[in-house]
Amino acid sequence: MQLSLATYNIHRCVGQDGRYDPDRILHVLKELKANVIALQEVDSREHHGLELLHCLANELGYTPIAGPTLLRQDGQYGNAILTNLSVMRVARLDLSVPGKEPRGALDVDLDWHGVTLHVVGTHLGLWPADRRTQVQRLLKGFHSETWEPGILMGDINEWLLWGRPIRRLHGLFGKTPALPTFPARLPVLPLDRIWVHPHRMLASLKVHKSRLARVASDHLPLKANIRLTKAQPTEERVEAIALTAMGTSCARGVVSSPGAARSVEQA
């Protein structure tokens, strides 16, 4: 069984030409044809009479899951997930660092042919110290005891391929190719990433470089195909348990945080 995933920072639907155009984003999403899409920088402006996320979901026939990190008088802004799978559980994680732009993650369980798929979509901070803290928090949401398939994807904002956050993520998920997605017109930085656990589920990973995608946002979408595999072999279980003991992962105890979205007064 094969499933497609994508992560896409839509930059508030403002393209490389400075024009606000949600329809371009919608067409790129249709090009992706992914079963699960993690979105970043989603605002709640209305489009065709519906709040943006619900408009996109309605056009695609998907279920929308909102993960706002900023609540303002004129609406909300943050992360989202669109999926055509059945949603089993939703949690919103607060990854904010005091004094910095609020950050968060959506942590969901989806049903994939009777298999629980654990998906986390996120948008990490701009400062290295913030990302180190945020990655540590995210890794606590993954564990090896139940051995459910796990996916972490989003705009990681990590420029350094050898940075500590990337090393920690590779320690749990295994190394995943770093493909440039930013800036969209001439991508040189792999800011957007997808990790899959167990790693052998990853069948393919590529940047979506359509003509429209190059102008619709400042990021290009990243797409992965995964295959459902059998239980992990014993040696991989042992390695994961060792990682758990070292503190890079622990049993998941995810709860919705009331701080996952901060209220900000309009200036």
Secondary structure, DSSP 8 states (H G I E B T S, - for coil): -EEEEEEEE-GGGB-TTS-B-HHHHHHHHHHH--SEEEEEEEE--EETTEEHHHHHHHHHT-EEEEEEEEEETTEEEEEEEEESSEEEEEEEEE---TTS---EEEEEEEEETTEEEEEEEEE--SSHHHHHHHHHHHHTT--SSS---EEEEEE-----TTSHHHHHHHHHH--------BSSSS--B--EEEEEESGGGEEEEEE---TTHHHHSSS--EEEEEE------HHHHHHHHHHHHHTS---------TTSSEEE---
